[in-house]
């Protein structure tokens, strides 16, 4: 048994290396990491060269990979590279996102287990009833639809639900909230607001409420 475990671990090492090379290659092929920064306003060649040297993008791809892989193994996951948005430690950011994802997954699993047990018990007690056939058919339908399609459907269903709740005077219940760190602003977004600009503060900026989210009026755009 021990020999089998050791052999599987040894096989996993080259697989991890191959996966890291593929991930790095795909990330590199996505384009210039400073592309958005360069189009914000005209940049001089010196400014561009300085920023490329800062993030190590002036080195060959192999050298960049070795530097990244070595730092990753040692726990140094580097920082974000976009100038003007502050320096954010990647490891800290991934850790924060991991715990948010973990809470969402745990909550979703608990809700799924509770609903599954309740529906399963009712379906077993009322076998071959309309509830049994309906819940089974709905389960097969949800399994056959890709998750990203379900997410889009739920998003638009939430928009319609908000519209209906607002029409009957109950207000909007579903809110999408985010915070974007920047030297200029912090903000939040709400699904499908009416199109009108006001001096209402969203974070620390004037906001223009539009159809799908709240956008700041001023420098830059989300």
C-alpha positions as CSV (number, residue, x, y, z in Angstrom):
1,X,0.0,0.0,0.0
2,X,2.8,2.4,0.9
3,X,4.6,1.7,-2.4
4,X,1.4,2.4,-4.3
5,X,0.9,5.7,-2.5
6,X,4.5,6.7,-3.2
7,X,4.3,5.7,-6.8
8,X,1.1,7.8,-7.3
9,X,2.8,10.8,-5.6
10,X,5.8,10.5,-7.9
11,X,3.5,10.4,-10.9
12,X,1.6,13.5,-9.7
13,X,4.8,15.6,-9.6
14,X,5.3,15.7,-13.4
15,X,1.6,16.2,-13.9
16,X,1.7,19.3,-11.6
17,X,4.7,20.7,-13.5
18,X,2.9,20.1,-16.8
19,X,-0.2,21.8,-15.5
20,X,1.7,24.8,-14.2
21,X,3.5,25.2,-17.6
22,X,0.2,25.0,-19.4
23,X,-1.5,27.5,-17.0
24,X,1.5,29.9,-17.4
25,X,1.4,29.6,-21.2
26,X,-2.3,30.2,-21.3
27,X,-2.0,33.2,-19.0
28,X,0.8,34.6,-21.1
29,X,-1.2,34.1,-24.3
30,X,-4.0,36.2,-23.0
31,X,-2.1,39.3,-24.0
32,X,-0.3,42.3,-22.5
33,X,-0.8,42.5,-18.7
34,X,-0.4,46.3,-19.0
35,X,-2.6,46.7,-22.0
36,X,-5.5,48.3,-20.1
37,X,-3.0,50.6,-18.3
38,X,-1.4,51.7,-21.6
39,X,-4.7,52.8,-23.3
40,X,-5.9,54.9,-20.3
41,X,-3.8,57.8,-21.6
42,X,-0.8,58.2,-23.9
43,X,2.4,56.6,-22.4
44,X,6.0,57.3,-23.2
45,X,8.3,54.5,-24.2
46,X,10.3,55.1,-21.0
47,X,7.2,54.7,-18.9
48,X,6.3,51.5,-20.6
49,X,9.8,50.1,-20.4
50,X,10.0,51.0,-16.7
51,X,6.8,49.2,-15.9
52,X,7.7,46.1,-18.0
53,X,11.0,45.9,-16.0
54,X,9.2,46.3,-12.7
55,X,7.0,43.3,-13.4
56,X,9.7,41.3,-15.1
57,X,7.9,41.3,-18.5
58,X,11.1,42.3,-20.3
59,X,12.6,38.8,-19.6
60,X,12.2,35.7,-21.8
61,X,9.1,33.6,-21.1
62,X,11.2,30.7,-19.7
63,X,12.9,33.0,-17.2
64,X,9.6,34.4,-16.1
65,X,8.1,30.9,-15.6
66,X,11.1,29.8,-13.5
67,X,10.9,33.0,-11.4
68,X,7.2,32.5,-10.9
69,X,7.3,28.8,-10.2
70,X,10.2,29.2,-7.7
71,X,8.4,32.0,-5.9
72,X,5.2,29.9,-5.8
73,X,6.9,26.9,-4.2
74,X,8.5,29.2,-1.6
75,X,5.2,30.9,-0.8
76,X,6.0,34.2,-2.6
77,X,3.1,34.6,-5.0
78,X,4.1,38.1,-6.0
79,X,1.8,41.1,-6.3
80,X,-0.6,42.6,-8.8
81,X,1.0,44.3,-11.7
82,X,-1.3,47.1,-12.9
83,X,0.1,50.5,-12.0
84,X,-2.1,53.0,-10.3
85,X,-4.3,50.5,-8.5
86,X,-1.9,50.0,-5.5
87,X,0.1,46.9,-4.8
88,X,-2.0,43.9,-3.7
89,X,-0.4,40.7,-2.5
90,X,-1.7,37.8,-4.7
91,X,-1.5,35.3,-1.9
92,X,-3.6,37.5,0.4
93,X,-6.1,38.2,-2.3
94,X,-6.5,34.5,-3.2
95,X,-6.8,33.6,0.5
96,X,-9.6,36.1,0.9
97,X,-11.4,34.9,-2.2
98,X,-11.0,31.3,-1.1
99,X,-12.8,31.9,2.2
100,X,-15.6,33.7,0.4
101,X,-15.9,30.8,-2.0
102,X,-15.7,28.3,0.9
103,X,-18.6,30.0,2.7
104,X,-20.7,30.0,-0.5
105,X,-20.0,26.3,-1.2
106,X,-20.8,25.3,2.4
107,X,-24.0,27.3,2.4
108,X,-25.0,25.9,-1.0
109,X,-24.3,22.3,0.1
110,X,-26.4,22.7,3.3
111,X,-29.3,24.2,1.3
112,X,-29.0,21.4,-1.3
113,X,-28.9,18.7,1.3
114,X,-32.0,20.0,3.1
115,X,-34.0,20.5,0.0
116,X,-32.9,17.1,-1.4
117,X,-33.9,15.3,1.8
118,X,-37.3,17.1,2.0
119,X,-38.1,16.5,-1.7
120,X,-36.8,12.9,-1.5
121,X,-39.0,12.1,1.5
122,X,-42.1,13.6,0.0
123,X,-41.4,11.9,-3.3
124,X,-41.0,8.5,-1.5
125,X,-44.2,9.0,0.5
126,X,-46.2,10.1,-2.6
127,X,-44.6,7.9,-5.2
128,X,-45.7,8.3,-8.8
129,X,-47.6,11.4,-7.9
130,X,-47.4,14.7,-9.8
131,X,-44.9,15.9,-7.2
132,X,-42.7,12.9,-7.7
133,X,-42.7,13.2,-11.5
134,X,-42.3,16.9,-11.5
135,X,-39.4,17.0,-9.0
136,X,-37.6,14.1,-10.9
137,X,-38.1,15.9,-14.2
138,X,-36.8,19.2,-12.8
139,X,-33.8,17.5,-11.3
140,X,-32.9,15.9,-14.6
141,X,-33.4,19.2,-16.4
142,X,-31.1,21.1,-14.0
143,X,-28.4,18.4,-14.3
144,X,-28.5,18.7,-18.1
145,X,-28.1,22.5,-18.2
146,X,-24.5,23.9,-17.9
147,X,-23.9,25.8,-14.6
148,X,-23.1,29.1,-16.4
149,X,-26.4,28.9,-18.2
150,X,-28.2,28.4,-14.9
151,X,-26.4,31.4,-13.4
152,X,-27.5,33.6,-16.3
153,X,-31.1,32.4,-16.0
154,X,-31.1,33.0,-12.2
155,X,-29.6,36.5,-12.7
156,X,-32.3,37.6,-15.1
157,X,-35.0,35.9,-12.9
158,X,-33.6,38.0,-10.0
159,X,-33.9,41.1,-12.1
160,X,-37.6,40.3,-13.0
161,X,-38.3,39.5,-9.4
162,X,-36.9,42.8,-8.3
163,X,-39.0,44.6,-10.9
164,X,-42.1,42.8,-9.7
165,X,-41.4,43.4,-6.0
166,X,-40.8,47.1,-6.7
167,X,-44.1,47.3,-8.7
168,X,-46.1,46.1,-5.8
169,X,-44.3,48.4,-3.3
170,X,-42.1,45.9,-1.6
171,X,-38.8,47.4,-2.7
172,X,-35.8,45.7,-4.3
173,X,-34.6,42.6,-2.4
174,X,-31.7,41.2,-4.5
175,X,-28.6,43.3,-4.5
176,X,-25.2,42.6,-6.1
177,X,-22.5,44.3,-4.0
178,X,-18.8,44.7,-4.8
179,X,-16.0,46.9,-3.7
180,X,-13.2,47.9,-6.0
181,X,-10.0,49.2,-4.4
182,X,-8.6,52.2,-6.2
183,X,-7.0,55.5,-5.5
184,X,-10.1,57.2,-7.1
185,X,-13.1,55.5,-5.7
186,X,-14.9,52.6,-4.0
187,X,-18.4,51.6,-5.1
188,X,-21.2,49.1,-5.1
189,X,-23.6,48.0,-7.8
190,X,-27.3,47.3,-7.8
191,X,-29.1,45.3,-10.5
192,X,-31.1,47.3,-13.0
193,X,-31.7,50.7,-11.5
194,X,-33.6,53.5,-13.3
195,X,-31.5,55.6,-15.7
196,X,-31.0,58.9,-13.9
197,X,-28.0,60.8,-12.5
198,X,-28.0,62.2,-9.1
199,X,-25.7,63.4,-6.4
200,X,-26.3,60.4,-4.2
201,X,-23.0,59.1,-2.9
202,X,-22.0,55.6,-3.8
203,X,-18.9,55.1,-1.8
204,X,-17.4,58.6,-2.4
205,X,-18.5,59.5,-5.9
206,X,-21.5,60.9,-7.8
207,X,-23.4,58.0,-9.4
208,X,-25.3,57.6,-12.6
209,X,-27.9,54.8,-12.0
210,X,-28.3,52.8,-15.2
211,X,-29.9,49.6,-16.3
212,X,-27.6,46.8,-15.2
213,X,-25.5,48.4,-12.5
214,X,-24.4,51.7,-10.8
215,X,-21.6,53.5,-12.7
216,X,-19.6,56.4,-11.3
217,X,-19.8,59.7,-13.2
218,X,-16.3,61.2,-13.3
219,X,-12.8,59.8,-14.1
220,X,-12.8,56.3,-15.4
221,X,-15.5,53.8,-15.7
222,X,-16.3,50.3,-14.4
